[in-house]
Amino acid sequence: MTGWALAVLGVLCACGLFIIVRLWRLSTLRYSFRALLRTPGGQWRRGFACYGATNMAWYSLVRFAIAPDLLLPRTTLEVVGKPVQDHSEGTTTLWLQSGDDRWELVVSTGDYTGLLSWIDSNPPSESREF
């Protein structure tokens, strides 16, 4: 093998290793779950969603960046419409909205329950008037 072929092979191995380690890390994060996501009329993207105290982060399955593709703020995130459950697949399809932005999300039914609890348990903001 020539030097350039070894270099290309090394780069490919490094990229593959990075993707594998990234996927392992995302799958082992607390409060992370696998999901499909798309914008209205867009293509489905496989990935992981992770929710924290203030945001839900979306990470595409295959990507070379460490940062999330999308951050959905908890304070403005809401489920719109009626979720559709597919009992044969064990999934729930729902629409999320934050401001003017909308996303369609497919998650397992158990993950849907957790996500809904996370959204509903959002503490009231200090700017709300009573």
PyMOL CGO cylinders between C-alpha atoms (Angstrom):
from pymol import cmd
from pymol.cgo import CYLINDER

trace = [
    CYLINDER, 0.00, 0.00, 0.00, 1.22, 3.46, -0.79, 0.3, 1, 1, 1, 1, 1, 1,
    CYLINDER, 1.22, 3.46, -0.79, 1.53, 6.26, 1.73, 0.3, 1, 1, 1, 1, 1, 1,
    CYLINDER, 1.53, 6.26, 1.73, -1.52, 8.16, 0.51, 0.3, 1, 1, 1, 1, 1, 1,
    CYLINDER, -1.52, 8.16, 0.51, -3.70, 5.03, 0.68, 0.3, 1, 1, 1, 1, 1, 1,
    CYLINDER, -3.70, 5.03, 0.68, -2.64, 4.48, 4.29, 0.3, 1, 1, 1, 1, 1, 1,
    CYLINDER, -2.64, 4.48, 4.29, -3.39, 8.12, 5.07, 0.3, 1, 1, 1, 1, 1, 1,
    CYLINDER, -3.39, 8.12, 5.07, -6.89, 7.84, 3.56, 0.3, 1, 1, 1, 1, 1, 1,
    CYLINDER, -6.89, 7.84, 3.56, -7.49, 4.60, 5.44, 0.3, 1, 1, 1, 1, 1, 1,
    CYLINDER, -7.49, 4.60, 5.44, -6.35, 6.26, 8.68, 0.3, 1, 1, 1, 1, 1, 1,
    CYLINDER, -6.35, 6.26, 8.68, -8.70, 9.22, 8.16, 0.3, 1, 1, 1, 1, 1, 1,
    CYLINDER, -8.70, 9.22, 8.16, -11.63, 6.90, 7.40, 0.3, 1, 1, 1, 1, 1, 1,
    CYLINDER, -11.63, 6.90, 7.40, -10.90, 4.83, 10.52, 0.3, 1, 1, 1, 1, 1, 1,
    CYLINDER, -10.90, 4.83, 10.52, -10.66, 7.98, 12.65, 0.3, 1, 1, 1, 1, 1, 1,
    CYLINDER, -10.66, 7.98, 12.65, -13.98, 9.28, 11.28, 0.3, 1, 1, 1, 1, 1, 1,
    CYLINDER, -13.98, 9.28, 11.28, -15.68, 5.95, 11.88, 0.3, 1, 1, 1, 1, 1, 1,
    CYLINDER, -15.68, 5.95, 11.88, -14.31, 5.75, 15.41, 0.3, 1, 1, 1, 1, 1, 1,
    CYLINDER, -14.31, 5.75, 15.41, -15.48, 9.31, 16.14, 0.3, 1, 1, 1, 1, 1, 1,
    CYLINDER, -15.48, 9.31, 16.14, -19.03, 8.50, 14.97, 0.3, 1, 1, 1, 1, 1, 1,
    CYLINDER, -19.03, 8.50, 14.97, -19.14, 5.28, 17.00, 0.3, 1, 1, 1, 1, 1, 1,
    CYLINDER, -19.14, 5.28, 17.00, -17.90, 7.00, 20.18, 0.3, 1, 1, 1, 1, 1, 1,
    CYLINDER, -17.90, 7.00, 20.18, -20.34, 9.90, 19.64, 0.3, 1, 1, 1, 1, 1, 1,
    CYLINDER, -20.34, 9.90, 19.64, -23.29, 7.52, 19.22, 0.3, 1, 1, 1, 1, 1, 1,
    CYLINDER, -23.29, 7.52, 19.22, -22.28, 5.54, 22.29, 0.3, 1, 1, 1, 1, 1, 1,
    CYLINDER, -22.28, 5.54, 22.29, -22.01, 8.72, 24.34, 0.3, 1, 1, 1, 1, 1, 1,
    CYLINDER, -22.01, 8.72, 24.34, -25.41, 10.01, 23.19, 0.3, 1, 1, 1, 1, 1, 1,
    CYLINDER, -25.41, 10.01, 23.19, -27.10, 6.67, 23.86, 0.3, 1, 1, 1, 1, 1, 1,
    CYLINDER, -27.10, 6.67, 23.86, -25.73, 6.52, 27.40, 0.3, 1, 1, 1, 1, 1, 1,
    CYLINDER, -25.73, 6.52, 27.40, -26.61, 10.08, 28.41, 0.3, 1, 1, 1, 1, 1, 1,
    CYLINDER, -26.61, 10.08, 28.41, -29.22, 10.35, 31.10, 0.3, 1, 1, 1, 1, 1, 1,
    CYLINDER, -29.22, 10.35, 31.10, -32.59, 11.55, 29.75, 0.3, 1, 1, 1, 1, 1, 1,
    CYLINDER, -32.59, 11.55, 29.75, -31.73, 10.72, 26.15, 0.3, 1, 1, 1, 1, 1, 1,
    CYLINDER, -31.73, 10.72, 26.15, -33.89, 8.76, 23.75, 0.3, 1, 1, 1, 1, 1, 1,
    CYLINDER, -33.89, 8.76, 23.75, -33.89, 7.73, 20.11, 0.3, 1, 1, 1, 1, 1, 1,
    CYLINDER, -33.89, 7.73, 20.11, -36.31, 9.55, 17.83, 0.3, 1, 1, 1, 1, 1, 1,
    CYLINDER, -36.31, 9.55, 17.83, -37.14, 10.57, 14.28, 0.3, 1, 1, 1, 1, 1, 1,
    CYLINDER, -37.14, 10.57, 14.28, -37.50, 14.29, 13.55, 0.3, 1, 1, 1, 1, 1, 1,
    CYLINDER, -37.50, 14.29, 13.55, -38.57, 16.36, 10.56, 0.3, 1, 1, 1, 1, 1, 1,
    CYLINDER, -38.57, 16.36, 10.56, -39.80, 19.81, 9.73, 0.3, 1, 1, 1, 1, 1, 1,
    CYLINDER, -39.80, 19.81, 9.73, -43.17, 20.08, 7.96, 0.3, 1, 1, 1, 1, 1, 1,
    CYLINDER, -43.17, 20.08, 7.96, -42.74, 18.46, 4.54, 0.3, 1, 1, 1, 1, 1, 1,
    CYLINDER, -42.74, 18.46, 4.54, -39.08, 17.65, 5.22, 0.3, 1, 1, 1, 1, 1, 1,
    CYLINDER, -39.08, 17.65, 5.22, -37.25, 14.35, 5.32, 0.3, 1, 1, 1, 1, 1, 1,
    CYLINDER, -37.25, 14.35, 5.32, -37.04, 12.22, 8.44, 0.3, 1, 1, 1, 1, 1, 1,
    CYLINDER, -37.04, 12.22, 8.44, -33.78, 12.39, 10.37, 0.3, 1, 1, 1, 1, 1, 1,
    CYLINDER, -33.78, 12.39, 10.37, -32.75, 9.70, 12.83, 0.3, 1, 1, 1, 1, 1, 1,
    CYLINDER, -32.75, 9.70, 12.83, -31.12, 10.85, 16.01, 0.3, 1, 1, 1, 1, 1, 1,
    CYLINDER, -31.12, 10.85, 16.01, -31.18, 11.31, 19.74, 0.3, 1, 1, 1, 1, 1, 1,
    CYLINDER, -31.18, 11.31, 19.74, -33.04, 13.84, 21.83, 0.3, 1, 1, 1, 1, 1, 1,
    CYLINDER, -33.04, 13.84, 21.83, -31.75, 14.76, 25.28, 0.3, 1, 1, 1, 1, 1, 1,
    CYLINDER, -31.75, 14.76, 25.28, -33.63, 16.90, 27.70, 0.3, 1, 1, 1, 1, 1, 1,
    CYLINDER, -33.63, 16.90, 27.70, -32.10, 18.96, 30.43, 0.3, 1, 1, 1, 1, 1, 1,
    CYLINDER, -32.10, 18.96, 30.43, -33.25, 21.68, 32.80, 0.3, 1, 1, 1, 1, 1, 1,
    CYLINDER, -33.25, 21.68, 32.80, -33.87, 24.37, 30.17, 0.3, 1, 1, 1, 1, 1, 1,
    CYLINDER, -33.87, 24.37, 30.17, -33.67, 22.79, 26.68, 0.3, 1, 1, 1, 1, 1, 1,
    CYLINDER, -33.67, 22.79, 26.68, -34.24, 19.66, 24.67, 0.3, 1, 1, 1, 1, 1, 1,
    CYLINDER, -34.24, 19.66, 24.67, -31.25, 19.07, 22.43, 0.3, 1, 1, 1, 1, 1, 1,
    CYLINDER, -31.25, 19.07, 22.43, -31.51, 17.20, 19.12, 0.3, 1, 1, 1, 1, 1, 1,
    CYLINDER, -31.51, 17.20, 19.12, -28.48, 15.33, 17.75, 0.3, 1, 1, 1, 1, 1, 1,
    CYLINDER, -28.48, 15.33, 17.75, -28.55, 13.80, 14.26, 0.3, 1, 1, 1, 1, 1, 1,
    CYLINDER, -28.55, 13.80, 14.26, -27.47, 10.18, 14.15, 0.3, 1, 1, 1, 1, 1, 1,
    CYLINDER, -27.47, 10.18, 14.15, -24.50, 10.65, 11.82, 0.3, 1, 1, 1, 1, 1, 1,
    CYLINDER, -24.50, 10.65, 11.82, -22.76, 13.98, 12.18, 0.3, 1, 1, 1, 1, 1, 1,
    CYLINDER, -22.76, 13.98, 12.18, -19.22, 15.08, 12.87, 0.3, 1, 1, 1, 1, 1, 1,
    CYLINDER, -19.22, 15.08, 12.87, -20.10, 17.89, 15.29, 0.3, 1, 1, 1, 1, 1, 1,
    CYLINDER, -20.10, 17.89, 15.29, -20.32, 17.53, 19.04, 0.3, 1, 1, 1, 1, 1, 1,
    CYLINDER, -20.32, 17.53, 19.04, -22.87, 20.34, 19.47, 0.3, 1, 1, 1, 1, 1, 1,
    CYLINDER, -22.87, 20.34, 19.47, -26.57, 19.59, 19.00, 0.3, 1, 1, 1, 1, 1, 1,
    CYLINDER, -26.57, 19.59, 19.00, -28.23, 20.27, 15.64, 0.3, 1, 1, 1, 1, 1, 1,
    CYLINDER, -28.23, 20.27, 15.64, -31.18, 21.89, 17.36, 0.3, 1, 1, 1, 1, 1, 1,
    CYLINDER, -31.18, 21.89, 17.36, -32.00, 23.31, 20.80, 0.3, 1, 1, 1, 1, 1, 1,
    CYLINDER, -32.00, 23.31, 20.80, -35.67, 23.52, 21.75, 0.3, 1, 1, 1, 1, 1, 1,
    CYLINDER, -35.67, 23.52, 21.75, -36.27, 25.83, 24.74, 0.3, 1, 1, 1, 1, 1, 1,
    CYLINDER, -36.27, 25.83, 24.74, -38.41, 24.26, 27.44, 0.3, 1, 1, 1, 1, 1, 1,
    CYLINDER, -38.41, 24.26, 27.44, -40.18, 27.50, 28.30, 0.3, 1, 1, 1, 1, 1, 1,
    CYLINDER, -40.18, 27.50, 28.30, -41.80, 27.84, 24.85, 0.3, 1, 1, 1, 1, 1, 1,
    CYLINDER, -41.80, 27.84, 24.85, -41.99, 24.18, 23.78, 0.3, 1, 1, 1, 1, 1, 1,
    CYLINDER, -41.99, 24.18, 23.78, -45.44, 22.66, 23.51, 0.3, 1, 1, 1, 1, 1, 1,
    CYLINDER, -45.44, 22.66, 23.51, -47.16, 19.64, 21.99, 0.3, 1, 1, 1, 1, 1, 1,
    CYLINDER, -47.16, 19.64, 21.99, -49.72, 20.76, 19.41, 0.3, 1, 1, 1, 1, 1, 1,
    CYLINDER, -49.72, 20.76, 19.41, -52.53, 18.66, 18.03, 0.3, 1, 1, 1, 1, 1, 1,
    CYLINDER, -52.53, 18.66, 18.03, -53.33, 15.14, 19.08, 0.3, 1, 1, 1, 1, 1, 1,
    CYLINDER, -53.33, 15.14, 19.08, -50.47, 12.62, 19.20, 0.3, 1, 1, 1, 1, 1, 1,
    CYLINDER, -50.47, 12.62, 19.20, -50.98, 9.47, 17.11, 0.3, 1, 1, 1, 1, 1, 1,
    CYLINDER, -50.98, 9.47, 17.11, -50.05, 6.14, 18.65, 0.3, 1, 1, 1, 1, 1, 1,
    CYLINDER, -50.05, 6.14, 18.65, -49.06, 3.14, 16.53, 0.3, 1, 1, 1, 1, 1, 1,
    CYLINDER, -49.06, 3.14, 16.53, -49.56, 0.18, 18.84, 0.3, 1, 1, 1, 1, 1, 1,
    CYLINDER, -49.56, 0.18, 18.84, -48.06, -2.32, 16.39, 0.3, 1, 1, 1, 1, 1, 1,
    CYLINDER, -48.06, -2.32, 16.39, -44.80, -0.34, 16.27, 0.3, 1, 1, 1, 1, 1, 1,
    CYLINDER, -44.80, -0.34, 16.27, -44.95, 0.91, 19.87, 0.3, 1, 1, 1, 1, 1, 1,
    CYLINDER, -44.95, 0.91, 19.87, -44.43, 4.51, 18.74, 0.3, 1, 1, 1, 1, 1, 1,
    CYLINDER, -44.43, 4.51, 18.74, -46.13, 7.86, 19.12, 0.3, 1, 1, 1, 1, 1, 1,
    CYLINDER, -46.13, 7.86, 19.12, -46.03, 10.61, 16.50, 0.3, 1, 1, 1, 1, 1, 1,
    CYLINDER, -46.03, 10.61, 16.50, -46.47, 14.16, 17.75, 0.3, 1, 1, 1, 1, 1, 1,
    CYLINDER, -46.47, 14.16, 17.75, -45.99, 17.75, 16.69, 0.3, 1, 1, 1, 1, 1, 1,
    CYLINDER, -45.99, 17.75, 16.69, -43.81, 20.06, 18.76, 0.3, 1, 1, 1, 1, 1, 1,
    CYLINDER, -43.81, 20.06, 18.76, -43.93, 23.84, 18.46, 0.3, 1, 1, 1, 1, 1, 1,
    CYLINDER, -43.93, 23.84, 18.46, -41.71, 26.57, 19.81, 0.3, 1, 1, 1, 1, 1, 1,
    CYLINDER, -41.71, 26.57, 19.81, -42.66, 30.04, 18.65, 0.3, 1, 1, 1, 1, 1, 1,
    CYLINDER, -42.66, 30.04, 18.65, -43.23, 29.85, 14.88, 0.3, 1, 1, 1, 1, 1, 1,
    CYLINDER, -43.23, 29.85, 14.88, -41.14, 26.69, 14.45, 0.3, 1, 1, 1, 1, 1, 1,
    CYLINDER, -41.14, 26.69, 14.45, -42.73, 23.22, 14.22, 0.3, 1, 1, 1, 1, 1, 1,
    CYLINDER, -42.73, 23.22, 14.22, -41.29, 19.72, 14.16, 0.3, 1, 1, 1, 1, 1, 1,
    CYLINDER, -41.29, 19.72, 14.16, -42.81, 16.29, 13.79, 0.3, 1, 1, 1, 1, 1, 1,
    CYLINDER, -42.81, 16.29, 13.79, -41.32, 13.76, 16.17, 0.3, 1, 1, 1, 1, 1, 1,
    CYLINDER, -41.32, 13.76, 16.17, -41.67, 9.97, 16.37, 0.3, 1, 1, 1, 1, 1, 1,
    CYLINDER, -41.67, 9.97, 16.37, -40.66, 8.36, 19.66, 0.3, 1, 1, 1, 1, 1, 1,
    CYLINDER, -40.66, 8.36, 19.66, -41.38, 5.16, 21.54, 0.3, 1, 1, 1, 1, 1, 1,
    CYLINDER, -41.38, 5.16, 21.54, -44.56, 5.34, 23.59, 0.3, 1, 1, 1, 1, 1, 1,
    CYLINDER, -44.56, 5.34, 23.59, -42.55, 5.20, 26.84, 0.3, 1, 1, 1, 1, 1, 1,
    CYLINDER, -42.55, 5.20, 26.84, -40.30, 8.04, 25.71, 0.3, 1, 1, 1, 1, 1, 1,
    CYLINDER, -40.30, 8.04, 25.71, -43.38, 10.06, 24.73, 0.3, 1, 1, 1, 1, 1, 1,
    CYLINDER, -43.38, 10.06, 24.73, -44.69, 9.75, 28.29, 0.3, 1, 1, 1, 1, 1, 1,
    CYLINDER, -44.69, 9.75, 28.29, -41.35, 10.96, 29.67, 0.3, 1, 1, 1, 1, 1, 1,
    CYLINDER, -41.35, 10.96, 29.67, -41.17, 13.86, 27.21, 0.3, 1, 1, 1, 1, 1, 1,
    CYLINDER, -41.17, 13.86, 27.21, -44.71, 14.96, 28.00, 0.3, 1, 1, 1, 1, 1, 1,
    CYLINDER, -44.71, 14.96, 28.00, -43.96, 14.86, 31.74, 0.3, 1, 1, 1, 1, 1, 1,
    CYLINDER, -43.96, 14.86, 31.74, -40.80, 16.91, 31.17, 0.3, 1, 1, 1, 1, 1, 1,
    CYLINDER, -40.80, 16.91, 31.17, -42.71, 19.56, 29.19, 0.3, 1, 1, 1, 1, 1, 1,
    CYLINDER, -42.71, 19.56, 29.19, -45.64, 19.67, 31.64, 0.3, 1, 1, 1, 1, 1, 1,
    CYLINDER, -45.64, 19.67, 31.64, -43.40, 19.95, 34.70, 0.3, 1, 1, 1, 1, 1, 1,
    CYLINDER, -43.40, 19.95, 34.70, -41.74, 23.11, 33.43, 0.3, 1, 1, 1, 1, 1, 1,
    CYLINDER, -41.74, 23.11, 33.43, -41.63, 25.53, 36.37, 0.3, 1, 1, 1, 1, 1, 1,
    CYLINDER, -41.63, 25.53, 36.37, -43.50, 28.79, 35.81, 0.3, 1, 1, 1, 1, 1, 1,
    CYLINDER, -43.50, 28.79, 35.81, -41.31, 31.60, 34.56, 0.3, 1, 1, 1, 1, 1, 1,
    CYLINDER, -41.31, 31.60, 34.56, -40.74, 34.63, 36.75, 0.3, 1, 1, 1, 1, 1, 1,
    CYLINDER, -40.74, 34.63, 36.75, -42.21, 36.92, 34.09, 0.3, 1, 1, 1, 1, 1, 1,
    CYLINDER, -42.21, 36.92, 34.09, -45.68, 35.37, 34.27, 0.3, 1, 1, 1, 1, 1, 1,
    CYLINDER, -45.68, 35.37, 34.27, -48.35, 37.46, 35.95, 0.3, 1, 1, 1, 1, 1, 1,
    CYLINDER, -48.35, 37.46, 35.95, -50.95, 35.90, 38.22, 0.3, 1, 1, 1, 1, 1, 1,
]
cmd.load_cgo(trace, "trace")
